[in-house]
Amino acid sequence: MNNQDALTLTLTVVAAIILPGLANWGFSTLGYPWVGSAVWALGYGLGVVFIWYEWVRPLDITGPEGVSRSEDSGE
């Protein structure tokens, strides 16, 4: 992991977990619990989408070539 990856991961954690949590707490303290919950859910959900887009989507998750499953072998 290089410095750019570490910075991206740190900013993602801050933006996806810490900021929505603080916003939820702030809005709930001000008497707007529904707004706080909506901000938290939106921030957390966008964080999950970003993590999928940035790190999971580019992965090549395939099995080895030349290996057939039992259904394909005609048995």
N, CA, C and O atoms as a GROMACS GRO file, in nm:
protein
  300
    1MET      N    1   0.085  -0.116   0.000
    1MET     CA    2   0.000   0.000   0.000
    1MET      C    3   0.091   0.123   0.000
    1MET      O    4   0.175   0.140   0.088
    2ASN      N    5   0.072   0.207  -0.098
    2ASN     CA    6   0.153   0.330  -0.104
    2ASN      C    7   0.081   0.444  -0.032
    2ASN      O    8  -0.028   0.427   0.022
    3ASN      N    9   0.144   0.560  -0.031
    3ASN     CA   10   0.088   0.675   0.041
    3ASN      C   11  -0.045   0.720  -0.016
    3ASN      O   12  -0.134   0.762   0.058
    4GLN      N   13  -0.060   0.713  -0.148
    4GLN     CA   14  -0.186   0.754  -0.211
    4GLN      C   15  -0.301   0.663  -0.168
    4GLN      O   16  -0.411   0.711  -0.139
    5ASP      N   17  -0.276   0.532  -0.162
    5ASP     CA   18  -0.379   0.438  -0.118
    5ASP      C   19  -0.415   0.460   0.029
    5ASP      O   20  -0.532   0.454   0.066
    6ALA      N   21  -0.315   0.486   0.111
    6ALA     CA   22  -0.341   0.511   0.252
    6ALA      C   23  -0.423   0.639   0.272
    6ALA      O   24  -0.513   0.643   0.355
    7LEU      N   25  -0.391   0.741   0.195
    7LEU     CA   26  -0.467   0.866   0.204
    7LEU      C   27  -0.610   0.846   0.156
    7LEU      O   28  -0.704   0.896   0.218
    8THR      N   29  -0.627   0.773   0.047
    8THR     CA   30  -0.762   0.746  -0.005
    8THR      C   31  -0.844   0.667   0.096
    8THR      O   32  -0.961   0.697   0.119
    9LEU      N   33  -0.783   0.567   0.157
    9LEU     CA   34  -0.853   0.487   0.258
    9LEU      C   35  -0.890   0.572   0.379
    9LEU      O   36  -1.001   0.562   0.430
   10THR      N   37  -0.799   0.656   0.425
   10THR     CA   38  -0.827   0.742   0.539
   10THR      C   39  -0.940   0.840   0.509
   10THR      O   40  -1.030   0.857   0.590
   11LEU      N   41  -0.935   0.904   0.393
   11LEU     CA   42  -1.041   0.997   0.356
   11LEU      C   43  -1.175   0.927   0.338
   11LEU      O   44  -1.280   0.983   0.370
   12THR      N   45  -1.172   0.805   0.287
   12THR     CA   46  -1.295   0.728   0.270
   12THR      C   47  -1.357   0.695   0.406
   12THR      O   48  -1.478   0.707   0.423
   13VAL      N   49  -1.275   0.654   0.501
   13VAL     CA   50  -1.326   0.624   0.635
   13VAL      C   51  -1.384   0.749   0.699
   13VAL      O   52  -1.490   0.745   0.761
   14VAL      N   53  -1.314   0.860   0.685
   14VAL     CA   54  -1.364   0.985   0.743
   14VAL      C   55  -1.496   1.026   0.676
   14VAL      O   56  -1.592   1.062   0.745
   15ALA      N   57  -1.501   1.021   0.543
   15ALA     CA   58  -1.619   1.068   0.471
   15ALA      C   59  -1.737   0.972   0.482
   15ALA      O   60  -1.852   1.016   0.481
   16ALA      N   61  -1.710   0.842   0.492
   16ALA     CA   62  -1.820   0.745   0.489
   16ALA      C   63  -1.868   0.705   0.628
   16ALA      O   64  -1.983   0.662   0.642
   17ILE      N   65  -1.786   0.718   0.731
   17ILE     CA   66  -1.826   0.671   0.863
   17ILE      C   67  -1.831   0.784   0.964
   17ILE      O   68  -1.932   0.802   1.032
   18ILE      N   69  -1.724   0.861   0.975
   18ILE     CA   70  -1.714   0.960   1.082
   18ILE      C   71  -1.805   1.080   1.056
   18ILE      O   72  -1.881   1.118   1.145
   19LEU      N   73  -1.799   1.140   0.938
   19LEU     CA   74  -1.881   1.259   0.910
   19LEU      C   75  -2.031   1.230   0.915
   19LEU      O   76  -2.104   1.307   0.977
   20PRO      N   77  -2.081   1.122   0.853
   20PRO     CA   78  -2.224   1.095   0.867
   20PRO      C   79  -2.266   1.068   1.012
   20PRO      O   80  -2.376   1.104   1.053
   21GLY      N   81  -2.178   1.003   1.089
   21GLY     CA   82  -2.209   0.979   1.229
   21GLY      C   83  -2.217   1.108   1.309
   21GLY      O   84  -2.307   1.125   1.391
   22LEU      N   85  -2.124   1.198   1.285
   22LEU     CA   86  -2.128   1.328   1.353
   22LEU      C   87  -2.249   1.411   1.308
   22LEU      O   88  -2.310   1.480   1.390
   23ALA      N   89  -2.282   1.403   1.181
   23ALA     CA   90  -2.401   1.476   1.132
   23ALA      C   91  -2.527   1.419   1.195
   23ALA      O   92  -2.618   1.494   1.232
   24ASN      N   93  -2.534   1.287   1.207
   24ASN     CA   94  -2.649   1.223   1.271
   24ASN      C   95  -2.662   1.271   1.415
   24ASN      O   96  -2.771   1.306   1.461
   25TRP      N   97  -2.550   1.271   1.487
   25TRP     CA   98  -2.552   1.318   1.625
   25TRP      C   99  -2.593   1.465   1.633
   25TRP      O  100  -2.674   1.502   1.718
   26GLY      N  101  -2.538   1.548   1.544
   26GLY     CA  102  -2.570   1.690   1.546
   26GLY      C  103  -2.717   1.719   1.518
   26GLY      O  104  -2.781   1.796   1.590
   27PHE      N  105  -2.771   1.657   1.416
   27PHE     CA  106  -2.912   1.680   1.384
   27PHE      C  107  -3.003   1.623   1.493
   27PHE      O  108  -3.106   1.683   1.524
   28SER      N  109  -2.966   1.510   1.551
   28SER     CA  110  -3.047   1.454   1.660
   28SER      C  111  -3.044   1.544   1.782
   28SER      O  112  -3.145   1.560   1.850
   29THR      N  113  -2.929   1.603   1.810
   29THR     CA  114  -2.918   1.696   1.922
   29THR      C  115  -3.002   1.821   1.900
   29THR      O  116  -3.058   1.877   1.994
   30LEU      N  117  -3.010   1.864   1.775
   30LEU     CA  118  -3.089   1.983   1.743
   30LEU      C  119  -3.239   1.954   1.737
   30LEU      O  120  -3.319   2.046   1.720
   31GLY      N  121  -3.277   1.828   1.749
   31GLY     CA  122  -3.419   1.792   1.748
   31GLY      C  123  -3.469   1.744   1.614
   31GLY      O  124  -3.590   1.741   1.592
   32TYR      N  125  -3.380   1.707   1.525
   32TYR     CA  126  -3.418   1.656   1.394
   32TYR      C  127  -3.363   1.514   1.374
   32TYR      O  128  -3.275   1.493   1.291
   33PRO      N  129  -3.416   1.417   1.450
   33PRO     CA  130  -3.359   1.282   1.441
   33PRO      C  131  -3.379   1.217   1.305
   33PRO      O  132  -3.294   1.138   1.262
   34TRP      N  133  -3.489   1.248   1.236
   34TRP     CA  134  -3.513   1.186   1.104
   34TRP      C  135  -3.413   1.238   1.002
   34TRP      O  136  -3.365   1.164   0.917
   35VAL      N  137  -3.382   1.367   1.010
   35VAL     CA  138  -3.283   1.424   0.919
   35VAL      C  139  -3.146   1.363   0.947
   35VAL      O  140  -3.073   1.330   0.854
   36GLY      N  141  -3.112   1.349   1.073
   36GLY     CA  142  -2.985   1.288   1.109
   36GLY      C  143  -2.973   1.145   1.059
   36GLY      O  144  -2.869   1.106   1.007
   37SER      N  145  -3.080   1.068   1.074
   37SER     CA  146  -3.078   0.930   1.025
   37SER      C  147  -3.067   0.925   0.874
   37SER      O  148  -2.998   0.839   0.819
   38ALA      N  149  -3.135   1.016   0.805
   38ALA     CA  150  -3.128   1.019   0.659
   38ALA      C  151  -2.988   1.056   0.612
   38ALA      O  152  -2.936   0.996   0.518
   39VAL      N  153  -2.927   1.155   0.676
   39VAL     CA  154  -2.791   1.196   0.640
   39VAL      C  155  -2.694   1.081   0.666
   39VAL      O  156  -2.605   1.055   0.585
   40TRP      N  157  -2.710   1.012   0.778
   40TRP     CA  158  -2.622   0.900   0.810
   40TRP      C  159  -2.638   0.788   0.706
   40TRP      O  160  -2.539   0.736   0.656
   41ALA      N  161  -2.762   0.752   0.675
   41ALA     CA  162  -2.786   0.644   0.578
   41ALA      C  163  -2.732   0.680   0.440
   41ALA      O  164  -2.672   0.597   0.373
   42LEU      N  165  -2.754   0.804   0.398
   42LEU     CA  166  -2.705   0.847   0.267
   42LEU      C  167  -2.552   0.848   0.264
   42LEU      O  168  -2.493   0.800   0.167
   43GLY      N  169  -2.490   0.901   0.366
   43GLY     CA  170  -2.343   0.905   0.371
   43GLY      C  171  -2.283   0.766   0.377
   43GLY      O  172  -2.185   0.738   0.307
   44TYR      N  173  -2.339   0.680   0.460
   44TYR     CA  174  -2.288   0.544   0.472
   44TYR      C  175  -2.310   0.467   0.342
   44TYR      O  176  -2.221   0.395   0.297
   45GLY      N  177  -2.428   0.482   0.281
   45GLY     CA  178  -2.457   0.414   0.154
   45GLY      C  179  -2.366   0.459   0.042
   45GLY      O  180  -2.318   0.377  -0.036
   46LEU      N  181  -2.343   0.589   0.032
   46LEU     CA  182  -2.251   0.639  -0.070
   46LEU      C  183  -2.109   0.591  -0.045
   46LEU      O  184  -2.033   0.568  -0.139
   47GLY      N  185  -2.073   0.577   0.081
   47GLY     CA  186  -1.941   0.523   0.114
   47GLY      C  187  -1.926   0.379   0.069
   47GLY      O  188  -1.821   0.340   0.018
   48VAL      N  189  -2.030   0.300   0.088
   48VAL     CA  190  -2.027   0.161   0.043
   48VAL      C  191  -2.016   0.154  -0.108
   48VAL      O  192  -1.939   0.073  -0.161
   49VAL      N  193  -2.091   0.238  -0.178
   49VAL     CA  194  -2.084   0.241  -0.325
   49VAL      C  195  -1.944   0.283  -0.371
   49VAL      O  196  -1.890   0.226  -0.465
   50PHE      N  197  -1.886   0.382  -0.305
   50PHE     CA  198  -1.752   0.427  -0.342
   50PHE      C  199  -1.649   0.317  -0.319
   50PHE      O  200  -1.562   0.295  -0.403
   51ILE      N  201  -1.658   0.248  -0.205
   51ILE     CA  202  -1.565   0.139  -0.177
   51ILE      C  203  -1.579   0.030  -0.281
   51ILE      O  204  -1.478  -0.024  -0.328
   52TRP      N  205  -1.702  -0.004  -0.318
   52TRP     CA  206  -1.722  -0.104  -0.423
   52TRP      C  207  -1.660  -0.055  -0.554
   52TRP      O  208  -1.588  -0.130  -0.620
   53TYR      N  209  -1.686   0.068  -0.591
   53TYR     CA  210  -1.638   0.121  -0.719
   53TYR      C  211  -1.485   0.131  -0.722
   53TYR      O  212  -1.423   0.101  -0.824
   54GLU      N  213  -1.426   0.173  -0.612
   54GLU     CA  214  -1.282   0.200  -0.609
   54GLU      C  215  -1.198   0.073  -0.591
   54GLU      O  216  -1.092   0.060  -0.652
   55TRP      N  217  -1.244  -0.020  -0.505
   55TRP     CA  218  -1.159  -0.134  -0.471
   55TRP      C  219  -1.213  -0.270  -0.513
   55TRP      O  220  -1.135  -0.358  -0.550
   56VAL      N  221  -1.344  -0.290  -0.507
   56VAL     CA  222  -1.397  -0.424  -0.534
   56VAL      C  223  -1.423  -0.445  -0.683
   56VAL      O  224  -1.390  -0.552  -0.735
   57ARG      N  225  -1.480  -0.349  -0.751
   57ARG     CA  226  -1.515  -0.363  -0.893
   57ARG      C  227  -1.396  -0.396  -0.981
   57ARG      O  228  -1.410  -0.479  -1.071
   58PRO      N  229  -1.279  -0.336  -0.960
   58PRO     CA  230  -1.166  -0.367  -1.049
   58PRO      C  231  -1.107  -0.507  -1.030
   58PRO      O  232  -1.027  -0.551  -1.112
   59LEU      N  233  -1.142  -0.577  -0.924
   59LEU     CA  234  -1.085  -0.709  -0.899
   59LEU      C  235  -1.131  -0.807  -1.005
   59LEU      O  236  -1.247  -0.805  -1.045
   60ASP      N  237  -1.042  -0.892  -1.049
   60ASP     CA  238  -1.075  -0.997  -1.145
   60ASP      C  239  -1.099  -1.125  -1.066
   60ASP      O  240  -1.006  -1.201  -1.037
   61ILE      N  241  -1.225  -1.147  -1.033
   61ILE     CA  242  -1.261  -1.262  -0.951
   61ILE      C  243  -1.316  -1.371  -1.042
   61ILE      O  244  -1.438  -1.383  -1.060
   62THR      N  245  -1.227  -1.448  -1.099
   62THR     CA  246  -1.266  -1.560  -1.185
   62THR      C  247  -1.187  -1.682  -1.146
   62THR      O  248  -1.081  -1.673  -1.083
   63GLY      N  249  -1.238  -1.794  -1.183
   63GLY     CA  250  -1.168  -1.919  -1.155
   63GLY      C  251  -1.061  -1.944  -1.260
   63GLY      O  252  -1.049  -1.870  -1.357
   64PRO      N  253  -0.985  -2.049  -1.240
   64PRO     CA  254  -0.881  -2.080  -1.337
   64PRO      C  255  -0.941  -2.129  -1.468
   64PRO      O  256  -1.048  -2.190  -1.470
   65GLU      N  257  -0.873  -2.101  -1.577
   65GLU     CA  258  -0.921  -2.144  -1.708
   65GLU      C  259  -0.891  -2.293  -1.727
   65GLU      O  260  -0.795  -2.345  -1.671
   66GLY      N  261  -0.975  -2.360  -1.805
   66GLY     CA  262  -0.952  -2.500  -1.835
   66GLY      C  263  -1.011  -2.595  -1.735
   66GLY      O  264  -1.001  -2.716  -1.752
   67VAL      N  265  -1.073  -2.545  -1.629
   67VAL     CA  266  -1.135  -2.631  -1.530
   67VAL      C  267  -1.284  -2.627  -1.553
   67VAL      O  268  -1.345  -2.520  -1.551
   68SER      N  269  -1.344  -2.743  -1.576
   68SER     CA  270  -1.488  -2.745  -1.602
   68SER      C  271  -1.562  -2.795  -1.479
   68SER      O  272  -1.510  -2.873  -1.399
   69ARG      N  273  -1.684  -2.747  -1.465
   69ARG     CA  274  -1.768  -2.792  -1.356
   69ARG      C  275  -1.828  -2.926  -1.394
   69ARG      O  276  -1.822  -2.966  -1.510
   70SER      N  277  -1.884  -2.995  -1.298
   70SER     CA  278  -1.937  -3.128  -1.323
   70SER      C  279  -2.057  -3.124  -1.420
   70SER      O  280  -2.080  -3.220  -1.493
   71GLU      N  281  -2.133  -3.013  -1.421
   71GLU     CA  282  -2.247  -3.004  -1.512
   71GLU      C  283  -2.199  -2.991  -1.655
   71GLU      O  284  -2.265  -3.039  -1.747
   72ASP      N  285  -2.085  -2.927  -1.677
   72ASP     CA  286  -2.033  -2.907  -1.811
   72ASP      C  287  -1.965  -3.030  -1.868
   72ASP      O  288  -1.948  -3.040  -1.989
   73SER      N  289  -1.926  -3.123  -1.784
   73SER     CA  290  -1.850  -3.238  -1.832
   73SER      C  291  -1.938  -3.348  -1.888
   73SER      O  292  -1.887  -3.446  -1.942
   74GLY      N  293  -2.068  -3.334  -1.877
   74GLY     CA  294  -2.160  -3.433  -1.935
   74GLY      C  295  -2.187  -3.552  -1.845
   74GLY      O  296  -2.243  -3.652  -1.890
   75GLU      N  297  -2.150  -3.544  -1.719
   75GLU     CA  298  -2.175  -3.654  -1.628
   75GLU      C  299  -2.311  -3.643  -1.565
   75GLU      O  300  -2.349  -3.728  -1.485
   0.00000   0.00000   0.00000
